[in-house]
């Protein structure tokens, strides 16, 4: 399911636009449906007693952690690291984290993590909505750098895989929908 916020402004406008395009194209490439793949908008980096956790807006209007749900083929969310403002425009460091079950996303092959990443990279390389792809990160410790990962039940081992795409996003800070 593509879980979007009912109303977005600022940085969340281009994030939600890319989120929707990405979700639709992933559904066309992979054997996923609204019931077995979730893509969320921007997660919030919230502090807990022992560190930070990323929490996402759910379809029910609540917030929850965004760690991998093994009942799904996959899930993902966007994150925001920093924003620099220049007059009306801003440049943000944004990332997309995807967590997938490779056996379900690309059945019939072995450890097809590279194929899955390339599918997503191709969608995101079109410089859509002000996004410029600047890097790809793998390895659970690096993908979730800055977050408390003790709550992650599944490691980045077959059939599970997680990866992060980093972006530079240029947008108008006063846009609203």
C-alpha positions in Angstrom: 0.0 0.0 0.0 1.2 3.5 -0.7 0.7 5.2 2.6 0.5 9.0 2.1 -0.3 11.8 4.4 -3.6 13.6 3.8 -1.9 17.0 3.6 1.7 17.8 2.9 3.8 21.0 2.7 7.5 21.9 2.1 9.8 18.9 1.8 7.0 16.4 2.1 5.5 17.5 -1.3 8.3 16.3 -3.5 8.8 13.2 -1.2 5.2 12.2 -1.6 5.4 12.8 -5.4 8.4 10.5 -5.7 6.9 8.0 -3.3 3.8 7.7 -5.5 5.7 7.3 -8.7 8.1 4.8 -7.1 5.3 2.8 -5.6 3.4 2.5 -8.9 6.5 1.5 -10.9 7.6 -1.0 -8.3 4.1 -2.6 -8.6 4.7 -2.9 -12.3 8.1 -4.5 -11.9 7.7 -6.8 -8.9 5.0 -9.3 -8.0 3.7 -7.0 -5.2 0.2 -5.8 -4.3 -1.4 -3.2 -2.0 -1.6 -5.9 0.6 2.0 -7.2 0.6 4.2 -4.1 0.0 4.1 -0.8 2.0 5.8 2.4 1.0 5.7 5.3 3.5 6.5 9.0 3.2 9.0 10.7 5.4 9.8 9.0 8.7 10.4 11.0 11.8 13.6 10.5 13.8 12.3 10.3 17.3 14.5 9.9 20.4 14.0 6.9 22.8 15.7 6.1 26.0 18.6 4.3 24.3 18.9 6.1 21.0 16.8 7.1 18.0 14.1 5.3 16.1 12.4 6.1 12.8 8.6 6.3 13.0 6.3 6.5 10.0 2.7 7.7 9.5 0.4 4.7 9.0 -2.7 4.2 7.0 -4.7 4.5 10.3 -3.2 7.9 11.0 -0.9 6.7 13.8 2.9 6.5 14.0 4.9 3.3 14.4 8.5 2.1 13.9 9.3 1.3 10.3 11.4 -1.9 10.8 10.8 -4.7 8.4 7.6 -6.6 8.7 8.2 -10.2 7.6 4.5 -10.7 6.7 5.2 -8.4 3.7 7.2 -8.8 0.5 8.8 -5.5 1.4 8.5 -2.0 2.7 10.2 1.4 2.6 10.3 4.9 3.8 12.0 8.2 3.3 14.2 10.1 5.8 15.5 13.6 6.1 19.0 14.3 7.3 19.5 18.1 6.8 18.1 21.1 5.1 20.0 24.2 3.9 17.8 27.2 3.0 18.6 29.8 0.2 15.9 32.4 -0.1 12.8 30.5 -1.3 14.6 27.3 -2.2 16.0 24.6 0.1 18.5 21.8 -0.5 17.9 18.8 1.6 19.7 15.5 2.2 17.0 12.9 1.8 17.3 9.1 1.7 15.0 6.2 0.9 15.4 2.9 2.8 13.9 -0.2 1.3 13.7 -3.6 3.1 12.6 -6.6 0.9 12.3 -10.4 0.9 14.4 -11.3 -2.2 12.8 -14.7 -2.5 9.4 -13.1 -2.9 10.4 -10.0 -5.0 12.6 -11.9 -7.5 11.6 -15.6 -7.1 13.6 -18.3 -8.8 17.1 -16.7 -8.4 19.7 -16.7 -5.6 20.7 -13.6 -3.7 19.4 -11.2 -6.3 20.0 -8.0 -4.2 21.8 -6.2 -7.0 18.9 -6.8 -9.4 16.4 -5.4 -6.9 18.6 -2.3 -6.2 19.0 -1.6 -9.9 15.3 -1.7 -10.4 14.8 1.0 -7.8 17.9 3.0 -9.0 16.5 3.2 -12.5 13.2 4.6 -11.3 15.0 7.2 -9.1 17.7 8.3 -11.6 15.3 10.5 -13.6 15.9 13.6 -11.5 12.1 13.7 -10.8 10.6 16.4 -8.5 14.0 17.9 -7.7 15.7 14.6 -6.5 19.3 13.9 -7.6 20.5 10.4 -6.7 23.9 10.8 -5.0 24.7 7.4 -3.5 23.7 3.9 -2.6 24.4 2.3 0.8 24.2 -1.3 1.8 24.8 -3.2 5.1 22.3 -2.9 7.9 24.7 -0.9 10.2 25.2 1.7 7.5 21.7 1.8 6.1 20.3 2.5 9.6 23.3 4.6 10.7 22.2 6.9 13.6 19.3 4.7 14.6 18.9 2.1 17.3 18.9 -1.2 15.4 18.4 -3.5 18.4 14.7 -3.7 17.3 15.5 -5.1 13.9 14.7 -8.8 14.0 16.0 -9.7 10.5 19.6 -9.1 9.4 20.6 -8.3 5.9 21.0 -12.0 5.0 19.2 -14.1 2.4 16.3 -13.9 1.8 16.2 -10.4 3.4 17.9 -7.3 2.1 17.9 -3.7 3.0 19.5 -0.8 1.2 19.5 3.0 1.1 19.5 5.5 -1.7 20.8 9.0 -0.9 19.5 12.1 -2.6 20.0 15.8 -2.8 16.6 17.4 -3.1 16.0 20.9 -4.2 12.5 22.3 -3.5 10.5 25.4 -2.7 10.1 25.6 1.1 6.8 27.5 0.8 5.0 25.1 -1.5 1.8 23.5 -0.2 -0.8 21.3 -1.7 
